């Protein structure tokens, strides 16, 4: 058993090559933690979102505050309010971010190791 204190994990600006800004990300469980999942707390300001991407395994998004949106290539939209969960299948092209007109924050739980970024 081990604890990973939130204060031990910095909240940093996201990589601008993979996100439309402004957004922040805190790596709660990272690859160097030697666990089979990754956990990221992501805060999106109004207008911020990820670029299109896919994952090699299931991704779960858990709404924390505000309102987020998840969009797939077919244009389907799901909204993520606090306490809601969205499951994204492996290989499903998608993006997620703040819902229009608001900010949003979610936990991204990645059960795989690889995220492939596809651009805007």
SULSULUR-V49867 format. One record per residue. RES is the residue in three letters. OMEGA is omega in radians with two decimals (none if undefined). Layout:
BEGIN
{{RES;OMEGA} {RES;OMEGA}}
END
This chain:
BEGIN
{{UNK;3.11} {UNK;3.12} {UNK;3.03} {UNK;-3.04} {UNK;3.13} {UNK;-3.11} {UNK;3.11} {UNK;-3.05} {UNK;-3.08} {UNK;3.03} {UNK;-3.01} {UNK;2.99} {UNK;3.13} {UNK;3.10} {UNK;-3.09} {UNK;3.08} {UNK;-3.13} {UNK;-3.07} {UNK;2.87} {UNK;-2.98} {UNK;0.11} {UNK;3.10} {UNK;3.11} {UNK;3.10} {UNK;3.05} {UNK;3.11} {UNK;-3.09} {UNK;3.04} {UNK;-3.03} {UNK;-3.13} {UNK;-3.11} {UNK;3.06} {UNK;3.09} {UNK;3.06} {UNK;-3.06} {UNK;3.10} {UNK;3.02} {UNK;-3.12} {UNK;-3.10} {UNK;3.01} {UNK;-3.04} {UNK;3.10} {UNK;-3.13} {UNK;2.99} {UNK;-3.12} {UNK;3.13} {UNK;-3.11} {UNK;3.09} {UNK;3.02} {UNK;2.90} {UNK;3.03} {UNK;3.11} {UNK;3.05} {UNK;3.08} {UNK;3.14} {UNK;3.10} {UNK;-3.08} {UNK;2.97} {UNK;3.04} {UNK;3.05} {UNK;-3.12} {UNK;-3.11} {UNK;3.13} {UNK;-3.12} {UNK;-3.12} {UNK;3.12} {UNK;3.09} {UNK;3.09} {UNK;3.07} {UNK;-3.07} {UNK;3.06} {UNK;-3.06} {UNK;3.11} {UNK;3.14} {UNK;3.08} {UNK;-3.13} {UNK;2.99} {UNK;3.11} {UNK;-3.04} {UNK;3.09} {UNK;-3.14} {UNK;-3.13} {UNK;3.11} {UNK;3.08} {UNK;3.00} {UNK;3.08} {UNK;-3.14} {UNK;-3.08} {UNK;3.06} {UNK;3.09} {UNK;-3.14} {UNK;3.13} {UNK;-3.07} {UNK;2.91} {UNK;3.09} {UNK;-3.12} {UNK;3.12} {UNK;3.04} {UNK;-3.11} {UNK;3.06} {UNK;-3.09} {UNK;2.99} {UNK;3.12} {UNK;3.13} {UNK;3.11} {UNK;2.91} {UNK;3.03} {UNK;-3.13} {UNK;-3.11} {UNK;3.14} {UNK;3.09} {UNK;-3.08} {UNK;-2.95} {UNK;2.94} {UNK;3.10} {UNK;-3.11} {UNK;-3.01} {UNK;-3.14} {UNK;-3.10} {UNK;none}}
END
